[in-house]
Amino acid sequence: MKYEHRQFHFDVLAGMTSSTFPFRNHQCGIRDALLQGRYELQECSASRDNEALFGGWGKIRLPDLVKDESVE
């Protein structure tokens, strides 16, 4: 995989909504910065509070596991 495409995959795995124009515009800027050496790869390239990139899902976390104490 090309170096300049890796951040795209990291961001999708981090939960960004990838089918939007704000996401596409954000990724173009990140890719250009990577190619120019002005940016380093990160786990996620934006704050999870950015609803334009996370579509409101950025603040959602999985609940803690509940121990099932039922006897079958």
Predicted model as a PDB file, atoms N, CA, C, CB and O in Angstrom, pLDDT in the B-factor column:
MODEL        1                                                                  
ATOM      1  N   MET A   1       0.844  -1.167   0.000  1.00 90.00           N  
ATOM      2  CA  MET A   1       0.000   0.000   0.000  1.00 90.00           C  
ATOM      3  C   MET A   1       0.897   1.241   0.000  1.00 90.00           C  
ATOM      4  CB  MET A   1      -0.965  -0.008   1.221  1.00 90.00           C  
ATOM      5  O   MET A   1       1.908   1.297   0.701  1.00 90.00           O  
ATOM      6  N   LYS A   2       0.508   2.215  -0.790  1.00 92.00           N  
ATOM      7  CA  LYS A   2       1.293   3.434  -0.852  1.00 92.00           C  
ATOM      8  C   LYS A   2       1.238   4.164   0.491  1.00 92.00           C  
ATOM      9  CB  LYS A   2       0.789   4.345  -1.986  1.00 92.00           C  
ATOM     10  O   LYS A   2       0.214   4.168   1.175  1.00 92.00           O  
ATOM     11  N   TYR A   3       2.349   4.772   0.842  1.00 92.00           N  
ATOM     12  CA  TYR A   3       2.460   5.489   2.115  1.00 92.00           C  
ATOM     13  C   TYR A   3       1.364   6.534   2.264  1.00 92.00           C  
ATOM     14  CB  TYR A   3       3.828   6.154   2.233  1.00 92.00           C  
ATOM     15  O   TYR A   3       0.774   6.660   3.337  1.00 92.00           O  
ATOM     16  N   GLU A   4       1.083   7.289   1.198  1.00 91.00           N  
ATOM     17  CA  GLU A   4       0.110   8.380   1.283  1.00 91.00           C  
ATOM     18  C   GLU A   4      -1.329   7.903   1.430  1.00 91.00           C  
ATOM     19  CB  GLU A   4       0.219   9.245   0.065  1.00 91.00           C  
ATOM     20  O   GLU A   4      -2.223   8.717   1.666  1.00 91.00           O  
ATOM     21  N   HIS A   5      -1.571   6.605   1.295  1.00 94.00           N  
ATOM     22  CA  HIS A   5      -2.924   6.064   1.451  1.00 94.00           C  
ATOM     23  C   HIS A   5      -3.156   5.423   2.822  1.00 94.00           C  
ATOM     24  CB  HIS A   5      -3.193   5.044   0.365  1.00 94.00           C  
ATOM     25  O   HIS A   5      -4.285   5.057   3.147  1.00 94.00           O  
ATOM     26  N   ARG A   6      -2.131   5.288   3.605  1.00 95.00           N  
ATOM     27  CA  ARG A   6      -2.261   4.602   4.895  1.00 95.00           C  
ATOM     28  C   ARG A   6      -3.133   5.351   5.884  1.00 95.00           C  
ATOM     29  CB  ARG A   6      -0.904   4.387   5.500  1.00 95.00           C  
ATOM     30  O   ARG A   6      -3.908   4.732   6.613  1.00 95.00           O  
ATOM     31  N   GLN A   7      -3.023   6.679   5.926  1.00 96.00           N  
ATOM     32  CA  GLN A   7      -3.818   7.433   6.892  1.00 96.00           C  
ATOM     33  C   GLN A   7      -5.310   7.276   6.616  1.00 96.00           C  
ATOM     34  CB  GLN A   7      -3.430   8.914   6.862  1.00 96.00           C  
ATOM     35  O   GLN A   7      -6.113   7.259   7.549  1.00 96.00           O  
ATOM     36  N   PHE A   8      -5.683   7.163   5.365  1.00 96.00           N  
ATOM     37  CA  PHE A   8      -7.087   6.909   4.999  1.00 96.00           C  
ATOM     38  C   PHE A   8      -7.590   5.668   5.725  1.00 96.00           C  
ATOM     39  CB  PHE A   8      -7.240   6.734   3.457  1.00 96.00           C  
ATOM     40  O   PHE A   8      -8.663   5.693   6.328  1.00 96.00           O  
ATOM     41  N   HIS A   9      -6.832   4.599   5.671  1.00 95.00           N  
ATOM     42  CA  HIS A   9      -7.246   3.338   6.297  1.00 95.00           C  
ATOM     43  C   HIS A   9      -7.282   3.464   7.814  1.00 95.00           C  
ATOM     44  CB  HIS A   9      -6.302   2.200   5.889  1.00 95.00           C  
ATOM     45  O   HIS A   9      -8.190   2.939   8.458  1.00 95.00           O  
ATOM     46  N   PHE A  10      -6.300   4.158   8.392  1.00 95.00           N  
ATOM     47  CA  PHE A  10      -6.314   4.376   9.841  1.00 95.00           C  
ATOM     48  C   PHE A  10      -7.573   5.137  10.258  1.00 95.00           C  
ATOM     49  CB  PHE A  10      -5.052   5.147  10.284  1.00 95.00           C  
ATOM     50  O   PHE A  10      -8.195   4.809  11.269  1.00 95.00           O  
ATOM     51  N   ASP A  11      -7.941   6.143   9.483  1.00 95.00           N  
ATOM     52  CA  ASP A  11      -9.105   6.963   9.826  1.00 95.00           C  
ATOM     53  C   ASP A  11     -10.410   6.179   9.700  1.00 95.00           C  
ATOM     54  CB  ASP A  11      -9.157   8.199   8.934  1.00 95.00           C  
ATOM     55  O   ASP A  11     -11.307   6.342  10.527  1.00 95.00           O  
ATOM     56  N   VAL A  12     -10.525   5.346   8.696  1.00 93.00           N  
ATOM     57  CA  VAL A  12     -11.724   4.516   8.548  1.00 93.00           C  
ATOM     58  C   VAL A  12     -11.817   3.543   9.726  1.00 93.00           C  
ATOM     59  CB  VAL A  12     -11.700   3.739   7.192  1.00 93.00           C  
ATOM     60  O   VAL A  12     -12.898   3.347  10.283  1.00 93.00           O  
ATOM     61  N   LEU A  13     -10.706   2.944  10.101  1.00 92.00           N  
ATOM     62  CA  LEU A  13     -10.711   2.030  11.240  1.00 92.00           C  
ATOM     63  C   LEU A  13     -11.031   2.755  12.545  1.00 92.00           C  
ATOM     64  CB  LEU A  13      -9.365   1.328  11.354  1.00 92.00           C  
ATOM     65  O   LEU A  13     -11.576   2.153  13.469  1.00 92.00           O  
ATOM     66  N   ALA A  14     -10.697   4.040  12.627  1.00 92.00           N  
ATOM     67  CA  ALA A  14     -10.984   4.824  13.824  1.00 92.00           C  
ATOM     68  C   ALA A  14     -12.459   5.208  13.911  1.00 92.00           C  
ATOM     69  CB  ALA A  14     -10.121   6.078  13.847  1.00 92.00           C  
ATOM     70  O   ALA A  14     -12.907   5.709  14.943  1.00 92.00           O  
ATOM     71  N   GLY A  15     -13.219   4.979  12.839  1.00 90.00           N  
ATOM     72  CA  GLY A  15     -14.648   5.219  12.879  1.00 90.00           C  
ATOM     73  C   GLY A  15     -15.140   6.409  12.078  1.00 90.00           C  
ATOM     74  O   GLY A  15     -16.316   6.762  12.171  1.00 90.00           O  
ATOM     75  N   MET A  16     -14.285   7.029  11.302  1.00 92.00           N  
ATOM     76  CA  MET A  16     -14.744   8.156  10.487  1.00 92.00           C  
ATOM     77  C   MET A  16     -15.727   7.673   9.429  1.00 92.00           C  
ATOM     78  CB  MET A  16     -13.548   8.873   9.821  1.00 92.00           C  
ATOM     79  O   MET A  16     -15.602   6.572   8.894  1.00 92.00           O  
ATOM     80  N   THR A  17     -16.708   8.523   9.142  1.00 90.00           N  
ATOM     81  CA  THR A  17     -17.683   8.228   8.101  1.00 90.00           C  
ATOM     82  C   THR A  17     -17.020   8.527   6.767  1.00 90.00           C  
ATOM     83  CB  THR A  17     -19.006   9.058   8.287  1.00 90.00           C  
ATOM     84  O   THR A  17     -16.782   9.691   6.445  1.00 90.00           O  
ATOM     85  N   SER A  18     -16.721   7.506   5.996  1.00 89.00           N  
ATOM     86  CA  SER A  18     -15.872   7.672   4.817  1.00 89.00           C  
ATOM     87  C   SER A  18     -16.617   8.040   3.544  1.00 89.00           C  
ATOM     88  CB  SER A  18     -15.117   6.427   4.581  1.00 89.00           C  
ATOM     89  O   SER A  18     -15.977   8.271   2.518  1.00 89.00           O  
ATOM     90  N   SER A  19     -17.917   8.103   3.568  1.00 86.00           N  
ATOM     91  CA  SER A  19     -18.662   8.348   2.332  1.00 86.00           C  
ATOM     92  C   SER A  19     -19.215   9.771   2.259  1.00 86.00           C  
ATOM     93  CB  SER A  19     -19.800   7.352   2.208  1.00 86.00           C  
ATOM     94  O   SER A  19     -20.272   9.997   1.670  1.00 86.00           O  
ATOM     95  N   THR A  20     -18.504  10.726   2.854  1.00 89.00           N  
ATOM     96  CA  THR A  20     -18.982  12.104   2.872  1.00 89.00           C  
ATOM     97  C   THR A  20     -17.966  13.040   2.220  1.00 89.00           C  
ATOM     98  CB  THR A  20     -19.271  12.551   4.312  1.00 89.00           C  
ATOM     99  O   THR A  20     -16.779  12.725   2.132  1.00 89.00           O  
ATOM    100  N   PHE A  21     -18.447  14.186   1.772  1.00 91.00           N  
ATOM    101  CA  PHE A  21     -17.538  15.177   1.183  1.00 91.00           C  
ATOM    102  C   PHE A  21     -16.569  15.764   2.211  1.00 91.00           C  
ATOM    103  CB  PHE A  21     -18.341  16.299   0.540  1.00 91.00           C  
ATOM    104  O   PHE A  21     -15.402  15.971   1.879  1.00 91.00           O  
ATOM    105  N   PRO A  22     -17.004  16.043   3.452  1.00 92.00           N  
ATOM    106  CA  PRO A  22     -16.027  16.535   4.438  1.00 92.00           C  
ATOM    107  C   PRO A  22     -14.881  15.535   4.652  1.00 92.00           C  
ATOM    108  CB  PRO A  22     -16.728  16.818   5.780  1.00 92.00           C  
ATOM    109  O   PRO A  22     -13.727  15.942   4.793  1.00 92.00           O  
ATOM    110  N   PHE A  23     -15.189  14.239   4.677  1.00 94.00           N  
ATOM    111  CA  PHE A  23     -14.152  13.221   4.835  1.00 94.00           C  
ATOM    112  C   PHE A  23     -13.210  13.239   3.642  1.00 94.00           C  
ATOM    113  CB  PHE A  23     -14.778  11.825   5.001  1.00 94.00           C  
ATOM    114  O   PHE A  23     -11.990  13.199   3.805  1.00 94.00           O  
ATOM    115  N   ARG A  24     -13.769  13.299   2.459  1.00 94.00           N  
ATOM    116  CA  ARG A  24     -12.935  13.299   1.248  1.00 94.00           C  
ATOM    117  C   ARG A  24     -12.022  14.521   1.196  1.00 94.00           C  
ATOM    118  CB  ARG A  24     -13.817  13.257  -0.006  1.00 94.00           C  
ATOM    119  O   ARG A  24     -10.843  14.401   0.862  1.00 94.00           O  
ATOM    120  N   ASN A  25     -12.556  15.690   1.523  1.00 95.00           N  
ATOM    121  CA  ASN A  25     -11.742  16.903   1.543  1.00 95.00           C  
ATOM    122  C   ASN A  25     -10.643  16.820   2.595  1.00 95.00           C  
ATOM    123  CB  ASN A  25     -12.619  18.123   1.801  1.00 95.00           C  
ATOM    124  O   ASN A  25      -9.508  17.232   2.355  1.00 95.00           O  
ATOM    125  N   HIS A  26     -10.988  16.285   3.761  1.00 96.00           N  
ATOM    126  CA  HIS A  26     -10.005  16.112   4.835  1.00 96.00           C  
ATOM    127  C   HIS A  26      -8.883  15.183   4.389  1.00 96.00           C  
ATOM    128  CB  HIS A  26     -10.681  15.558   6.105  1.00 96.00           C  
ATOM    129  O   HIS A  26      -7.708  15.478   4.609  1.00 96.00           O  
ATOM    130  N   GLN A  27      -9.234  14.071   3.768  1.00 96.00           N  
ATOM    131  CA  GLN A  27      -8.239  13.096   3.342  1.00 96.00           C  
ATOM    132  C   GLN A  27      -7.328  13.637   2.238  1.00 96.00           C  
ATOM    133  CB  GLN A  27      -8.928  11.837   2.865  1.00 96.00           C  
ATOM    134  O   GLN A  27      -6.141  13.311   2.200  1.00 96.00           O  
ATOM    135  N   CYS A  28      -7.870  14.454   1.347  1.00 96.00           N  
ATOM    136  CA  CYS A  28      -7.021  15.051   0.293  1.00 96.00           C  
ATOM    137  C   CYS A  28      -5.937  15.923   0.913  1.00 96.00           C  
ATOM    138  CB  CYS A  28      -7.875  15.892  -0.696  1.00 96.00           C  
ATOM    139  O   CYS A  28      -4.784  15.885   0.486  1.00 96.00           O  
ATOM    140  N   GLY A  29      -6.309  16.710   1.924  1.00 96.00           N  
ATOM    141  CA  GLY A  29      -5.331  17.548   2.614  1.00 96.00           C  
ATOM    142  C   GLY A  29      -4.285  16.732   3.348  1.00 96.00           C  
ATOM    143  O   GLY A  29      -3.099  17.058   3.323  1.00 96.00           O  
ATOM    144  N   ILE A  30      -4.728  15.674   4.001  1.00 96.00           N  
ATOM    145  CA  ILE A  30      -3.798  14.789   4.720  1.00 96.00           C  
ATOM    146  C   ILE A  30      -2.841  14.116   3.743  1.00 96.00           C  
ATOM    147  CB  ILE A  30      -4.573  13.719   5.529  1.00 96.00           C  
ATOM    148  O   ILE A  30      -1.636  14.064   3.991  1.00 96.00           O  
ATOM    149  N   ARG A  31      -3.369  13.599   2.633  1.00 96.00           N  
ATOM    150  CA  ARG A  31      -2.530  12.926   1.640  1.00 96.00           C  
ATOM    151  C   ARG A  31      -1.474  13.883   1.078  1.00 96.00           C  
ATOM    152  CB  ARG A  31      -3.399  12.362   0.498  1.00 96.00           C  
ATOM    153  O   ARG A  31      -0.308  13.511   0.946  1.00 96.00           O  
ATOM    154  N   ASP A  32      -1.876  15.104   0.749  1.00 97.00           N  
ATOM    155  CA  ASP A  32      -0.919  16.077   0.222  1.00 97.00           C  
ATOM    156  C   ASP A  32       0.156  16.411   1.246  1.00 97.00           C  
ATOM    157  CB  ASP A  32      -1.641  17.351  -0.206  1.00 97.00           C  
ATOM    158  O   ASP A  32       1.331  16.535   0.901  1.00 97.00           O  
ATOM    159  N   ALA A  33      -0.248  16.559   2.518  1.00 96.00           N  
ATOM    160  CA  ALA A  33       0.722  16.851   3.578  1.00 96.00           C  
ATOM    161  C   ALA A  33       1.688  15.689   3.774  1.00 96.00           C  
ATOM    162  CB  ALA A  33      -0.001  17.160   4.896  1.00 96.00           C  
ATOM    163  O   ALA A  33       2.875  15.911   4.014  1.00 96.00           O  
ATOM    164  N   LEU A  34       1.203  14.457   3.675  1.00 96.00           N  
ATOM    165  CA  LEU A  34       2.089  13.287   3.776  1.00 96.00           C  
ATOM    166  C   LEU A  34       3.124  13.290   2.654  1.00 96.00           C  
ATOM    167  CB  LEU A  34       1.268  11.980   3.731  1.00 96.00           C  
ATOM    168  O   LEU A  34       4.307  13.037   2.884  1.00 96.00           O  
ATOM    169  N   LEU A  35       2.667  13.577   1.448  1.00 96.00           N  
ATOM    170  CA  LEU A  35       3.584  13.586   0.294  1.00 96.00           C  
ATOM    171  C   LEU A  35       4.633  14.684   0.410  1.00 96.00           C  
ATOM    172  CB  LEU A  35       2.798  13.767  -1.005  1.00 96.00           C  
ATOM    173  O   LEU A  35       5.753  14.525  -0.075  1.00 96.00           O  
ATOM    174  N   GLN A  36       4.280  15.795   1.049  1.00 96.00           N  
ATOM    175  CA  GLN A  36       5.214  16.909   1.205  1.00 96.00           C  
ATOM    176  C   GLN A  36       6.046  16.801   2.472  1.00 96.00           C  
ATOM    177  CB  GLN A  36       4.463  18.216   1.207  1.00 96.00           C  
ATOM    178  O   GLN A  36       6.913  17.641   2.712  1.00 96.00           O  
ATOM    179  N   GLY A  37       5.800  15.786   3.283  1.00 95.00           N  
ATOM    180  CA  GLY A  37       6.568  15.586   4.508  1.00 95.00           C  
ATOM    181  C   GLY A  37       6.154  16.501   5.650  1.00 95.00           C  
ATOM    182  O   GLY A  37       6.914  16.662   6.605  1.00 95.00           O  
ATOM    183  N   ARG A  38       4.970  17.106   5.582  1.00 96.00           N  
ATOM    184  CA  ARG A  38       4.490  18.007   6.629  1.00 96.00           C  
ATOM    185  C   ARG A  38       3.588  17.304   7.635  1.00 96.00           C  
ATOM    186  CB  ARG A  38       3.749  19.168   6.010  1.00 96.00           C  
ATOM    187  O   ARG A  38       3.066  17.957   8.538  1.00 96.00           O  
ATOM    188  N   TYR A  39       3.391  16.011   7.509  1.00 95.00           N  
ATOM    189  CA  TYR A  39       2.464  15.269   8.361  1.00 95.00           C  
ATOM    190  C   TYR A  39       3.016  13.882   8.597  1.00 95.00           C  
ATOM    191  CB  TYR A  39       1.053  15.196   7.729  1.00 95.00           C  
ATOM    192  O   TYR A  39       3.625  13.293   7.704  1.00 95.00           O  
ATOM    193  N   GLU A  40       2.809  13.351   9.798  1.00 95.00           N  
ATOM    194  CA  GLU A  40       3.208  11.985  10.124  1.00 95.00           C  
ATOM    195  C   GLU A  40       1.964  11.157  10.408  1.00 95.00           C  
ATOM    196  CB  GLU A  40       4.176  11.960  11.337  1.00 95.00           C  
ATOM    197  O   GLU A  40       0.968  11.683  10.905  1.00 95.00           O  
ATOM    198  N   LEU A  41       2.012   9.878  10.101  1.00 96.00           N  
ATOM    199  CA  LEU A  41       0.878   8.984  10.310  1.00 96.00           C  
ATOM    200  C   LEU A  41       0.471   8.953  11.782  1.00 96.00           C  
ATOM    201  CB  LEU A  41       1.217   7.570   9.824  1.00 96.00           C  
ATOM    202  O   LEU A  41       1.315   8.957  12.678  1.00 96.00           O  
ATOM    203  N   GLN A  42      -0.832   8.922  12.005  1.00 94.00           N  
ATOM    204  CA  GLN A  42      -1.386   8.854  13.350  1.00 94.00           C  
ATOM    205  C   GLN A  42      -2.510   7.830  13.378  1.00 94.00           C  
ATOM    206  CB  GLN A  42      -1.893  10.241  13.813  1.00 94.00           C  
ATOM    207  O   GLN A  42      -3.004   7.414  12.330  1.00 94.00           O  
ATOM    208  N   GLU A  43      -2.913   7.425  14.573  1.00 93.00           N  
ATOM    209  CA  GLU A  43      -4.022   6.482  14.704  1.00 93.00           C  
ATOM    210  C   GLU A  43      -5.305   7.068  14.127  1.00 93.00           C  
ATOM    211  CB  GLU A  43      -4.231   6.101  16.176  1.00 93.00           C  
ATOM    212  O   GLU A  43      -6.105   6.349  13.528  1.00 93.00           O  
ATOM    213  N   CYS A  44      -5.499   8.360  14.306  1.00 95.00           N  
ATOM    214  CA  CYS A  44      -6.656   9.063  13.751  1.00 95.00           C  
ATOM    215  C   CYS A  44      -6.219  10.499  13.471  1.00 95.00           C  
ATOM    216  CB  CYS A  44      -7.900   9.015  14.735  1.00 95.00           C  
ATOM    217  O   CYS A  44      -5.550  11.114  14.301  1.00 95.00           O  
ATOM    218  N   SER A  45      -6.586  11.032  12.324  1.00 96.00           N  
ATOM    219  CA  SER A  45      -6.096  12.349  11.924  1.00 96.00           C  
ATOM    220  C   SER A  45      -7.015  13.503  12.325  1.00 96.00           C  
ATOM    221  CB  SER A  45      -5.898  12.373  10.447  1.00 96.00           C  
ATOM    222  O   SER A  45      -6.747  14.649  11.964  1.00 96.00           O  
ATOM    223  N   ALA A  46      -8.090  13.225  13.061  1.00 94.00           N  
ATOM    224  CA  ALA A  46      -9.014  14.284  13.479  1.00 94.00           C  
ATOM    225  C   ALA A  46      -9.564  13.976  14.863  1.00 94.00           C  
ATOM    226  CB  ALA A  46     -10.171  14.440  12.463  1.00 94.00           C  
ATOM    227  O   ALA A  46      -9.519  12.839  15.333  1.00 94.00           O  
ATOM    228  N   SER A  47     -10.081  15.012  15.500  1.00 91.00           N  
ATOM    229  CA  SER A  47     -10.700  14.851  16.808  1.00 91.00           C  
ATOM    230  C   SER A  47     -12.029  14.111  16.659  1.00 91.00           C  
ATOM    231  CB  SER A  47     -10.911  16.225  17.490  1.00 91.00           C  
ATOM    232  O   SER A  47     -12.764  14.334  15.697  1.00 91.00           O  
ATOM    233  N   ARG A  48     -12.329  13.242  17.601  1.00 87.00           N  
ATOM    234  CA  ARG A  48     -13.597  12.513  17.560  1.00 87.00           C  
ATOM    235  C   ARG A  48     -14.794  13.433  17.817  1.00 87.00           C  
ATOM    236  CB  ARG A  48     -13.583  11.384  18.586  1.00 87.00           C  
ATOM    237  O   ARG A  48     -15.936  13.020  17.620  1.00 87.00           O  
ATOM    238  N   ASP A  49     -14.553  14.652  18.246  1.00 85.00           N  
ATOM    239  CA  ASP A  49     -15.629  15.620  18.448  1.00 85.00           C  
ATOM    240  C   ASP A  49     -16.085  16.241  17.136  1.00 85.00           C  
ATOM    241  CB  ASP A  49     -15.179  16.710  19.404  1.00 85.00           C  
ATOM    242  O   ASP A  49     -17.103  16.933  17.111  1.00 85.00           O  
ATOM    243  N   ASN A  50     -15.365  16.016  16.058  1.00 88.00           N  
ATOM    244  CA  ASN A  50     -15.701  16.591  14.757  1.00 88.00           C  
ATOM    245  C   ASN A  50     -16.839  15.783  14.135  1.00 88.00           C  
ATOM    246  CB  ASN A  50     -14.457  16.612  13.815  1.00 88.00           C  
ATOM    247  O   ASN A  50     -16.610  14.732  13.537  1.00 88.00           O  
ATOM    248  N   GLU A  51     -18.069  16.285  14.282  1.00 86.00           N  
ATOM    249  CA  GLU A  51     -19.243  15.549  13.809  1.00 86.00           C  
ATOM    250  C   GLU A  51     -19.321  15.479  12.289  1.00 86.00           C  
ATOM    251  CB  GLU A  51     -20.500  16.187  14.349  1.00 86.00           C  
ATOM    252  O   GLU A  51     -19.990  14.597  11.751  1.00 86.00           O  
ATOM    253  N   ALA A  52     -18.653  16.388  11.587  1.00 89.00           N  
ATOM    254  CA  ALA A  52     -18.646  16.330  10.122  1.00 89.00           C  
ATOM    255  C   ALA A  52     -17.883  15.095   9.635  1.00 89.00           C  
ATOM    256  CB  ALA A  52     -18.016  17.615   9.534  1.00 89.00           C  
ATOM    257  O   ALA A  52     -18.193  14.544   8.579  1.00 89.00           O  
ATOM    258  N   LEU A  53     -16.893  14.671  10.405  1.00 91.00           N  
ATOM    259  CA  LEU A  53     -16.085  13.511  10.011  1.00 91.00           C  
ATOM    260  C   LEU A  53     -16.537  12.217  10.669  1.00 91.00           C  
ATOM    261  CB  LEU A  53     -14.639  13.758  10.346  1.00 91.00           C  
ATOM    262  O   LEU A  53     -16.323  11.134  10.125  1.00 91.00           O  
ATOM    263  N   PHE A  54     -17.161  12.322  11.836  1.00 88.00           N  
ATOM    264  CA  PHE A  54     -17.585  11.117  12.544  1.00 88.00           C  
ATOM    265  C   PHE A  54     -19.087  10.904  12.513  1.00 88.00           C  
ATOM    266  CB  PHE A  54     -17.123  11.175  13.967  1.00 88.00           C  
ATOM    267  O   PHE A  54     -19.576   9.896  13.023  1.00 88.00           O  
ATOM    268  N   GLY A  55     -19.827  11.830  11.926  1.00 79.00           N  
ATOM    269  CA  GLY A  55     -21.269  11.661  11.771  1.00 79.00           C  
ATOM    270  C   GLY A  55     -22.016  11.405  13.052  1.00 79.00           C  
ATOM    271  O   GLY A  55     -23.038  10.718  13.048  1.00 79.00           O  
ATOM    272  N   GLY A  56     -21.526  11.947  14.155  1.00 62.00           N  
ATOM    273  CA  GLY A  56     -22.200  11.743  15.428  1.00 62.00           C  
ATOM    274  C   GLY A  56     -21.832  10.446  16.121  1.00 62.00           C  
ATOM    275  O   GLY A  56     -22.238  10.230  17.263  1.00 62.00           O  
ATOM    276  N   TRP A  57     -21.081   9.580  15.470  1.00 56.00           N  
ATOM    277  CA  TRP A  57     -20.703   8.286  16.053  1.00 56.00           C  
ATOM    278  C   TRP A  57     -19.405   8.365  16.850  1.00 56.00           C  
ATOM    279  CB  TRP A  57     -20.563   7.243  14.958  1.00 56.00           C  
ATOM    280  O   TRP A  57     -19.057   7.412  17.546  1.00 56.00           O  
ATOM    281  N   GLY A  58     -18.692   9.467  16.763  1.00 53.00           N  
ATOM    282  CA  GLY A  58     -17.395   9.572  17.416  1.00 53.00           C  
ATOM    283  C   GLY A  58     -17.438   9.476  18.921  1.00 53.00           C  
ATOM    284  O   GLY A  58     -16.467   9.037  19.537  1.00 53.00           O  
ATOM    285  N   LYS A  59     -18.554   9.883  19.539  1.00 57.00           N  
ATOM    286  CA  LYS A  59     -18.660   9.868  20.991  1.00 57.00           C  
ATOM    287  C   LYS A  59     -19.239   8.560  21.518  1.00 57.00           C  
ATOM    288  CB  LYS A  59     -19.509  11.026  21.456  1.00 57.00           C  
ATOM    289  O   LYS A  59     -19.311   8.364  22.731  1.00 57.00           O  
ATOM    290  N   ILE A  60     -19.641   7.690  20.653  1.00 60.00           N  
ATOM    291  CA  ILE A  60     -20.260   6.434  21.075  1.00 60.00           C  
ATOM    292  C   ILE A  60     -19.182   5.412  21.428  1.00 60.00           C  
ATOM    293  CB  ILE A  60     -21.188   5.880  19.966  1.00 60.00           C  
ATOM    294  O   ILE A  60     -18.246   5.188  20.660  1.00 60.00           O  
ATOM    295  N   ARG A  61     -19.323   4.818  22.565  1.00 64.00           N  
ATOM    296  CA  ARG A  61     -18.390   3.786  23.016  1.00 64.00           C  
ATOM    297  C   ARG A  61     -19.176   2.520  23.319  1.00 64.00           C  
ATOM    298  CB  ARG A  61     -17.586   4.255  24.269  1.00 64.00           C  
ATOM    299  O   ARG A  61     -20.349   2.589  23.687  1.00 64.00           O  
ATOM    300  N   LEU A  62     -18.554   1.391  23.170  1.00 61.00           N  
ATOM    301  CA  LEU A  62     -19.201   0.127  23.497  1.00 61.00           C  
ATOM    302  C   LEU A  62     -19.390   0.023  25.005  1.00 61.00           C  
ATOM    303  CB  LEU A  62     -18.376  -1.067  22.967  1.00 61.00           C  
ATOM    304  O   LEU A  62     -18.524   0.454  25.766  1.00 61.00           O  
ATOM    305  N   PRO A  63     -20.499  -0.540  25.440  1.00 72.00           N  
ATOM    306  CA  PRO A  63     -20.712  -0.686  26.889  1.00 72.00           C  
ATOM    307  C   PRO A  63     -19.761  -1.722  27.471  1.00 72.00           C  
ATOM    308  CB  PRO A  63     -22.172  -1.083  27.189  1.00 72.00           C  
ATOM    309  O   PRO A  63     -19.226  -2.578  26.766  1.00 72.00           O  
ATOM    310  N   ASP A  64     -19.570  -1.614  28.791  1.00 74.00           N  
ATOM    311  CA  ASP A  64     -18.756  -2.606  29.468  1.00 74.00           C  
ATOM    312  C   ASP A  64     -19.441  -3.946  29.406  1.00 74.00           C  
ATOM    313  CB  ASP A  64     -18.489  -2.204  30.919  1.00 74.00           C  
ATOM    314  O   ASP A  64     -20.670  -4.026  29.388  1.00 74.00           O  
ATOM    315  N   LEU A  65     -18.649  -5.005  29.371  1.00 68.00           N  
ATOM    316  CA  LEU A  65     -19.213  -6.344  29.352  1.00 68.00           C  
ATOM    317  C   LEU A  65     -19.899  -6.634  30.672  1.00 68.00           C  
ATOM    318  CB  LEU A  65     -18.129  -7.388  29.068  1.00 68.00           C  
ATOM    319  O   LEU A  65     -19.385  -6.308  31.742  1.00 68.00           O  
ATOM    320  N   VAL A  66     -21.054  -7.244  30.582  1.00 68.00           N  
ATOM    321  CA  VAL A  66     -21.820  -7.611  31.777  1.00 68.00           C  
ATOM    322  C   VAL A  66     -21.606  -9.091  32.028  1.00 68.00           C  
ATOM    323  CB  VAL A  66     -23.349  -7.281  31.613  1.00 68.00           C  
ATOM    324  O   VAL A  66     -21.736  -9.910  31.118  1.00 68.00           O  
ATOM    325  N   LYS A  67     -21.284  -9.423  33.242  1.00 65.00           N  
ATOM    326  CA  LYS A  67     -21.104 -10.839  33.574  1.00 65.00           C  
ATOM    327  C   LYS A  67     -22.467 -11.503  33.663  1.00 65.00           C  
ATOM    328  CB  LYS A  67     -20.320 -11.011  34.909  1.00 65.00           C  
ATOM    329  O   LYS A  67     -23.364 -11.036  34.366  1.00 65.00           O  
ATOM    330  N   ASP A  68     -22.600 -12.585  32.945  1.00 61.00           N  
ATOM    331  CA  ASP A  68     -23.857 -13.330  32.959  1.00 61.00           C  
ATOM    332  C   ASP A  68     -23.806 -14.331  34.103  1.00 61.00           C  
ATOM    333  CB  ASP A  68     -24.110 -14.051  31.593  1.00 61.00           C  
ATOM    334  O   ASP A  68     -23.065 -15.313  34.051  1.00 61.00           O  
ATOM    335  N   GLU A  69     -24.598 -14.074  35.135  1.00 61.00           N  
ATOM    336  CA  GLU A  69     -24.577 -14.937  36.316  1.00 61.00           C  
ATOM    337  C   GLU A  69     -25.738 -15.923  36.324  1.00 61.00           C  
ATOM    338  CB  GLU A  69     -24.612 -14.095  37.577  1.00 61.00           C  
ATOM    339  O   GLU A  69     -26.004 -16.559  37.344  1.00 61.00           O  
ATOM    340  N   SER A  70     -26.424 -16.053  35.205  1.00 59.00           N  
ATOM    341  CA  SER A  70     -27.540 -17.002  35.176  1.00 59.00           C  
ATOM    342  C   SER A  70     -27.007 -18.422  35.100  1.00 59.00           C  
ATOM    343  CB  SER A  70     -28.480 -16.715  33.983  1.00 59.00           C  
ATOM    344  O   SER A  70     -25.931 -18.672  34.558  1.00 59.00           O  
ATOM    345  N   VAL A  71     -27.782 -19.347  35.656  1.00 57.00           N  
ATOM    346  CA  VAL A  71     -27.399 -20.761  35.649  1.00 57.00           C  
ATOM    347  C   VAL A  71     -28.334 -21.475  34.701  1.00 57.00           C  
ATOM    348  CB  VAL A  71     -27.454 -21.393  37.088  1.00 57.00           C  
ATOM    349  O   VAL A  71     -29.556 -21.378  34.820  1.00 57.00           O  
ATOM    350  N   GLU A  72     -27.762 -22.179  33.777  1.00 55.00           N  
ATOM    351  CA  GLU A  72     -28.584 -22.899  32.803  1.00 55.00           C  
ATOM    352  C   GLU A  72     -28.595 -24.371  33.074  1.00 55.00           C  
ATOM    353  CB  GLU A  72     -28.096 -22.648  31.401  1.00 55.00           C  
ATOM    354  O   GLU A  72     -29.239 -25.128  32.348  1.00 55.00           O  
TER     355      GLU A  72                                                      
ENDMDL                                                                          
END                                                                             
